[in-house]
Amino acid sequence: MELAHYRREYLQGGLRRKSLPDNPLALFETWMQQAVAAELGDPTAMVVGTVDDRGQPYQRIVLLKHVDEQGFIFYTNMGSRKASQLAQNPRISLLFPWHGLERQVHVTGQVERLSTLEVMKYFSSRPKDSQIGAWVSPQSSRISARGVLEGKFLEMKQKFANGEVPLPSFWGGFRVKFDSVEFWQGGANRLHDRFLYQREQDGWSVDRLAP
């Protein structure tokens, strides 16, 4: 098929300035609840963008695990490529692609590492096999074959068969302290609705952007 010829109309609804709350987190939480209720695949999945020391951007899908006024939280191997890049440059972007609702949310900000207590609390809530998986994978490192991972998983599963899985020293999390949030709602005739919240000293400014 000719990709240039593929298109569709966005007709599910609009977004108006008068309906926006003062705080972007209120709208984000409403949209997240609606994404979950619509049974979208992986509604908590977000594209995480970082930049390396050469200025090369990288993106990958990561699951959001918590959000509040303090920020958006996700967890990762601290030896991973994204964690290494964030250690050099804490600026980050998040994108929630809720295609089924013809919506996107784009977040920018900078990260701070979570405390060991915060990480431990979440790690202990994970299924045991997921805890073991965190021990097994040297995330972003080159490996010779999948069998290496599978063999290590079986080895670690036997090791922790009769006890709790300890928190790996190389596993942690980040809180994204957000300073802008953009909401995109698809519209007919490509007249999409876009609103950008930007943090100011005493609250948030809101601007409509051209689609």
Secondary structure, 3 states (H helix, E strand, C coil): CCHHHCCCCCCCCCCCHHHCCCCHHHHHHHHHHHHHHCCCCCCCEEEEEEECCCCCEEEEEEECCEEECCEEEEEEECCCHHHHHHHHCCEEEEEEEEHHHCEEEEEEEEEEECCHHHHHHHHCCCCHHHHHHHHHCCCCCCCCCHHHHHHHHHHHHHHCCCCCCCCCCCEEEEEEEEEEEEEEECCHHHCCEEEEEEEECCEEEEEEECC
